[in-house]
Structure formats: C-alpha cells, structure tokens
Amino acid sequence: MRILVYIDLLAGSATSLSKELIAGALKLAGPSGSVDLAVIGNDAGSVSNLGAGRVLQIQDPRLMHYNPAGHIASIDALIEHTSPDLVLLGYCTAGLDIGPYVAMKRNLPLVSYCTDIRIEGAEVEAESQIYGGKMKATSKISLPAVLVVNPGVYREADVSTAIAEIIHVDAPSGLDRMGIDFIRATEPDLNAIDITKSDRLLCVGRGIGDTDGVENARQAAGLLGAELVGSRPVVDAGWLPKERQVGKSGRKVKPRLYMALGVSGAPEHLEGMASSGTIVAVNSDARAPIFDYAHFGATVDVSDFLEALTEALGK
Ligand SMILES: Cc1cc2nc3c(=O)[nH]c(=O)nc-3n(C[C@H](O)[C@H](O)[C@H](O)COP(=O)(O)OP(=O)(O)OC[C@H]3O[C@@H](n4cnc5c(N)ncnc54)[C@H](O)[C@@H]3O)c2cc1C
C-alpha cells in the first residue's frame, strides 16, 4: 500500500490536519506499506520527522503561495511520479479544491468528508458524511482512489527520530498560465485561540440579539470557565472573530459541554458541534432544530437565561 498525503502548510509548518493525515496514512499503510508526503512550494523540513518514509518536494517561486491550478498540477505530477494506491487530502480549502479535480483528471474514485477509512485488499471502505452531516454513507471503492478526510479522524502524528528522505521533483509545466493570480495572503492569527481544545464552549447565535448580548454571554462564559464561540451570522456581523466560529465553514468542536444560546441548529452549524458530550440549548422557539440534538433545553428568552445563569454562577 503506497499512500501519498498532501501537506497543507501554514506559515511554513504543517497544519494539525496534515499531521493527523500523516498519522492516518501510517496506520493505513501498515509496516509493509509506504507513506510519501507531498510538499508543494515550501521547504519540506517541517514534516521530515513525522514518520513518513519520503517527502516529495516541488519547489518553485510560483507555487510559494497556494494557487489551486498550480497545486492541482503539482499533485498530478506527483501521482505520475509515485503511482500511489491512495491519495489523502484534508478537509481544508486546498483539499476541497484539489481532491475532486485530481480524481476527475486521473479518473479515480473520490470520497469526500471521510470519517473512517478501512483498507480491504484492493478496495477501500470509507465512511463519510453527506447532506451536511445529517446522514452517513459507507462507500466501497477500488484502489487507487482519492479521499478527502475530515479533521479529528486521527490523532496528530508524533515526532519520530527517523528522518524522511527528501526527493525534489520538477515543477509541472504551465505554471505561467495558471489563470489565477496570487494577490495577498491573509493568514489567521497564529496566537489566536484554538476552540477545538476547549472542554466547555458557550455558543451564541443570532438570537443573542446584539453586541450587548454578546458581552453578557462573555461574562457568563467566564464564570462557567468556558470559551465564547458563535454561529456564522454572529461572526459575519463582526461580533466575534472568525477563529471562534463553529460549523461547516468554521471549526469542528467536541467539548464536554456545549451551550447553544439563540442558535437555531442549522445543518451547517450542527456539522461542527453535534458530537459534543453534553449539549444544552436555549431558544425561545420550541421547534428549533437544535432541540433535536440537545440533551437539556430551555424555551426562554436568552437574555433572561443569561441573567439567571450569571447570577447563579456568581454565587
Ligand atoms: C456553505 C455554508 C456554510 C455555512 N457554515 C456555517 C458555519 O460554519 N457555522 C454556522 O453557524 N452556520 C453556517 N452556515 C449558515 C447556516 O446555514 C445558518 O444560517 C446559521 O447557522 C444560522 O445561525 P443562527 O442559528 O445563529 O441563526 P438563526 O438561524 O437566525 O437562528 C437564531 C435562533 O435564535 C432564536 N432566538 C431569536 N431570538 C431569541 C431570543 N431572544 N431568545 C432565545 N432564542 C432566540 C430563534 O428562535 C432562532 O432559532 C453556513 C451556510 C452555508 C450555506
């Protein structure tokens, strides 16, 4: 079993998701298999000690910044170079761009949103989320194949004493005609909070009303020892920063306690938090879908609830 893993880099370092994929690939390949890491445009040093046998590096100034056309052509070149049985990409902007395109170009089967992968001889059985996580699908496909894997499926790869062989591969042709020009990168603040690491989250949705409501929720979160997070409308309104957004286009979280205040429970939000340990929902509408997922709920006005909660916690 030969596995090629696409490495997504942020400020020169592999993202947590890439490290998770490396661990997953090592497990799937087993002792007799091999894992190659695809590093495009950047220095391969940051992933050479994570247990993979080889790092395949394509370095070209035109690939320094993520450009879908250039990275797709590069992964295609690496597939040509290594003939992998399995290509693994993470559920991130690059993975969602590259996976389907490479699968189509190479005429390979593709499963996106994978939550579990099993190799069975010349086939792979992949469990994946469909309809925004409302349903689970099990697909059996023949190898070679392309899989796009959700975050949190594997634990991050440990640092290893063995150093991978670094192989330089020529850049693909056509990089002068990519059709997309890089203008600037807006990188997330690396010192920003990682809400996936928190045990308790207090989430505010549009029902929180305004910034005063958010401040009241922040106070209650502090007393509760919880991080304050939000649904997408709250982040879009600028009431909370993007790194605190939960859901499909935010972070996927699994805290022991998730308190959802004024959140309706749209599929895109549920996708990010439905597997939390204990879910408490507060919503004035008893028919809000969040109550289908909540372990405890209250149909009250969120400001009344916050007042009572803050008072109780203050005692
Ligand atoms: C591609 C895509 C990606 C998306 N990604 C995300 C994502 O990452 N995260 C995300 O959250 N959404 C995401 N969305 C948006 C998602 O579809 C919903 O629009 C969003 O989750 C709704 O947020 P909400 O529950 O805060 O707001 P609403 O759906 O407007 O719900 C507000 C809730 O508050 C209740 N309420 C109102 N006033 C009060 C009150 N005074 N007291 C108590 N309850 C009250 C209402 O009954 C209602 O249930 C995405 C959508 C798309 C298409």
The ligand as an SDF file (V2000), in Angstrom:
LIG
                    3D

 53 58  0  0  0  0  0  0  0  0999 V2000
  -21.7880   26.7770    2.7600 C   0  0  0  0  0  0  0  0  0  0  0  0
  -22.3210   27.2360    4.0880 C   0  0  0  0  0  0  0  0  0  0  0  0
  -21.5050   27.1890    5.1810 C   0  0  0  0  0  0  0  0  0  0  0  0
  -22.0070   27.5910    6.4210 C   0  0  0  0  0  0  0  0  0  0  0  0
  -21.1850   27.4980    7.5140 N   0  0  0  0  0  0  0  0  0  0  0  0
  -21.6860   27.7840    8.7180 C   0  0  0  0  0  0  0  0  0  0  0  0
  -20.8970   27.6190    9.8820 C   0  0  0  0  0  0  0  0  0  0  0  0
  -19.7070   27.2820    9.8330 O   0  0  0  0  0  0  0  0  0  0  0  0
  -21.4550   27.8820   11.0840 N   0  0  0  0  0  0  0  0  0  0  0  0
  -22.7420   28.2990   11.2130 C   0  0  0  0  0  0  0  0  0  0  0  0
  -23.1880   28.5130   12.3450 O   0  0  0  0  0  0  0  0  0  0  0  0
  -23.5120   28.4820   10.1270 N   0  0  0  0  0  0  0  0  0  0  0  0
  -23.0130   28.2500    8.8840 C   0  0  0  0  0  0  0  0  0  0  0  0
  -23.7900   28.4610    7.8080 N   0  0  0  0  0  0  0  0  0  0  0  0
  -25.0850   29.1870    7.9780 C   0  0  0  0  0  0  0  0  0  0  0  0
  -26.2210   28.3040    8.4370 C   0  0  0  0  0  0  0  0  0  0  0  0
  -26.9170   27.8230    7.3040 O   0  0  0  0  0  0  0  0  0  0  0  0
  -27.2290   29.0950    9.2910 C   0  0  0  0  0  0  0  0  0  0  0  0
  -27.6570   30.2320    8.5640 O   0  0  0  0  0  0  0  0  0  0  0  0
  -26.6490   29.5750   10.6170 C   0  0  0  0  0  0  0  0  0  0  0  0
  -26.0670   28.5030   11.3220 O   0  0  0  0  0  0  0  0  0  0  0  0
  -27.7700   30.1610   11.4650 C   0  0  0  0  0  0  0  0  0  0  0  0
  -27.1950   30.7580   12.5960 O   0  0  0  0  0  0  0  0  0  0  0  0
  -28.0590   31.0250   13.9080 P   0  0  0  0  0  0  0  0  0  0  0  0
  -28.6060   29.7280   14.4060 O   0  0  0  0  0  0  0  0  0  0  0  0
  -27.2170   31.8400   14.8100 O   0  0  0  0  0  0  0  0  0  0  0  0
  -29.1940   31.9970   13.3620 O   0  0  0  0  0  0  0  0  0  0  0  0
  -30.7200   31.7260   13.0520 P   0  0  0  0  0  0  0  0  0  0  0  0
  -30.9000   30.5430   12.1680 O   0  0  0  0  0  0  0  0  0  0  0  0
  -31.2750   33.0230   12.6100 O   0  0  0  0  0  0  0  0  0  0  0  0
  -31.3310   31.3100   14.4510 O   0  0  0  0  0  0  0  0  0  0  0  0
  -31.4810   32.1880   15.5290 C   0  0  0  0  0  0  0  0  0  0  0  0
  -32.2230   31.4270   16.5960 C   0  0  0  0  0  0  0  0  0  0  0  0
  -32.3310   32.2410   17.7320 O   0  0  0  0  0  0  0  0  0  0  0  0
  -33.6390   32.0830   18.2870 C   0  0  0  0  0  0  0  0  0  0  0  0
  -33.9270   33.3260   19.0000 N   0  0  0  0  0  0  0  0  0  0  0  0
  -34.1770   34.5450   18.4630 C   0  0  0  0  0  0  0  0  0  0  0  0
  -34.3460   35.4380   19.4440 N   0  0  0  0  0  0  0  0  0  0  0  0
  -34.1890   34.7700   20.6250 C   0  0  0  0  0  0  0  0  0  0  0  0
  -34.2370   35.1520   21.9870 C   0  0  0  0  0  0  0  0  0  0  0  0
  -34.4420   36.4150   22.3450 N   0  0  0  0  0  0  0  0  0  0  0  0
  -34.0400   34.1980   22.9240 N   0  0  0  0  0  0  0  0  0  0  0  0
  -33.8210   32.9040   22.5880 C   0  0  0  0  0  0  0  0  0  0  0  0
  -33.7630   32.4970   21.3030 N   0  0  0  0  0  0  0  0  0  0  0  0
  -33.9230   33.4260   20.3360 C   0  0  0  0  0  0  0  0  0  0  0  0
  -34.5470   31.8510   17.1050 C   0  0  0  0  0  0  0  0  0  0  0  0
  -35.7010   31.1350   17.5080 O   0  0  0  0  0  0  0  0  0  0  0  0
  -33.6510   31.0310   16.1940 C   0  0  0  0  0  0  0  0  0  0  0  0
  -33.8330   29.6460   16.3920 O   0  0  0  0  0  0  0  0  0  0  0  0
  -23.3310   28.0750    6.5630 C   0  0  0  0  0  0  0  0  0  0  0  0
  -24.1450   28.1210    5.4410 C   0  0  0  0  0  0  0  0  0  0  0  0
  -23.6520   27.7110    4.2190 C   0  0  0  0  0  0  0  0  0  0  0  0
  -24.5580   27.7540    3.0190 C   0  0  0  0  0  0  0  0  0  0  0  0
  1  2  1  0
  2  3  1  0
  2 52  2  0
  3  4  2  0
  4  5  1  0
  4 50  1  0
  5  6  2  0
  6  7  1  0
  6 13  1  0
  7  8  2  0
  7  9  1  0
  9 10  1  0
 10 11  2  0
 10 12  1  0
 12 13  2  0
 13 14  1  0
 14 15  1  0
 14 50  1  0
 15 16  1  0
 16 17  1  0
 16 18  1  0
 18 19  1  0
 18 20  1  0
 20 21  1  0
 20 22  1  0
 22 23  1  0
 23 24  1  0
 24 25  2  0
 24 26  1  0
 24 27  1  0
 27 28  1  0
 28 29  2  0
 28 30  1  0
 28 31  1  0
 31 32  1  0
 32 33  1  0
 33 34  1  0
 33 48  1  0
 34 35  1  0
 35 36  1  0
 35 46  1  0
 36 37  1  0
 36 45  1  0
 37 38  2  0
 38 39  1  0
 39 40  1  0
 39 45  2  0
 40 41  1  0
 40 42  2  0
 42 43  1  0
 43 44  2  0
 44 45  1  0
 46 47  1  0
 46 48  1  0
 48 49  1  0
 50 51  2  0
 51 52  1  0
 52 53  1  0
M  END
$$$$
